[in-house]
Amino acid sequence: MEGATGEPQVTTLLDNRVLSRLERLRIHSIRRFTDKKRGEHLAGRSGSSNEFSDYRDYVPGDDVRFVDWNIFARLNRPYLKLYYQEEEMHVALLVDASASMTFEGKLERAKQLAAAFSVMGLLGTERVSAAVFNSAGHHPATLGPCTGRASLLKFFTFLEAVQGGGDAPLEEGIEAFLKYRVGRGIAILLSDFLTFGDMKRGFNRLFSSGFETFGIQILGRAELDPEVAGDVRFVDSETEKTLDVSPGELLGIYREYREAFQRNLAQLCRQRSGRFVSICSEDSLQWVLFDLLRRRGWIR
C-alpha cells in the first residue's frame, strides 16, 4: 500500500505524513507517575538527573559527592544536594472493541488514536502496552510493555488485527487489565463509554493503581444528533435488549441525558487528576491530534 507521496505506507491506520508529525510530539503527563526504570520524565522524588531539586541535612551514609562544599565552607555544616529522579513512564493503551464500537467507524478511530499514542510513547522512551476489551469473562488481548522505535511495527500489526464484537463491560475490562499491568503512568482509555456498569469504580481502580487517566469518548454522528422520523425500535448491540420509542420530546430528553452523562465522565476523570474529551468518529484525525489534543495540553 502506498501513501499520497508514493512511498509505501508503514501502517494502514496512519498516513505517513501523520506519522512524521507524530514523531516530533510527546505525551504530556501532569501527575508524573512513573516506573522505577530510568527515562526522560521527572519523578516527584530525589534521584540522579541533572536538575536540582532541594537541599537536606547530611546524614551518615549519604554519598559525599552530593555534599554542597560551598555551603559547608560558609556554615561549617554539611548539606546534601537533591536532584529530580528521571524515570520511565508506562503508557497503557486501553481499547474498547465491544459490539457498540463497531457502529459508525468508532472502533477504527480508536485504533488510529491508539496507534498515534503508541508512536509518541515509543519514540519518547516510554514503556507502552496495549489491551483490547471484547467479550465479557475473557482476558483482554494484550501487547507489551515495549520500548523504542523497533516496537512500532509490532504495535501497528497488533492494532490492525483488532476486530470488534462482544459484550465486555468497560469497567470489567479495566479490572482484568490491572491484574496484569506493569508500572505506573498514563492509561489512555478509548471507548464510547456506553456501559451500564459503574465507571466510577473503573476510574478509581486506575487512579489507585498509579495511572493518570486520559478518557477519550468516541461517538457516532447518529449518537450525537439522532434523526428519528417515526416510531422506532432500538436494539442494544451487546445485550440485545429492545426499546420502542416515539419522536418529539424524547430527542430532547436523550440529548440532555447524553450531555449530563458526558459531564459526569469528565468530572470522574478530573476528580482523579485525569482528563476527558468527547469526539465524533467523523472528526478529522489530524484535527483531533494536532489541534484539539495539543490545545488541551495532552500532547506537546
Secondary structure, DSSP 8 states (H G I E B T S, - for coil): -B-TTSSB-S-SSS-HHHHHHHTT--B--SS----SS--SEEEEEE-SSSSEEEEEE--TTS-GGGB-HHHHHHHSS-EEEEEEEEE--EEEEEEE-SGGGGGGGHHHHHHHHHHHHHHHHHTTT-EEEEEEE-STTS--EEEEEE-SGGGHHHHHHHHHT--------HHHHHHHHHTT--S-EEEEEEE----SS-HHHHHHHHHHTTEEEEEEEEE-HHHHS----S-EEEE-TTT--EEEE-SSHHHHHHHHHHHHHHHHHHHHHHTTT-EEEEEETTS-HHHIIIIIHHHTTSB-
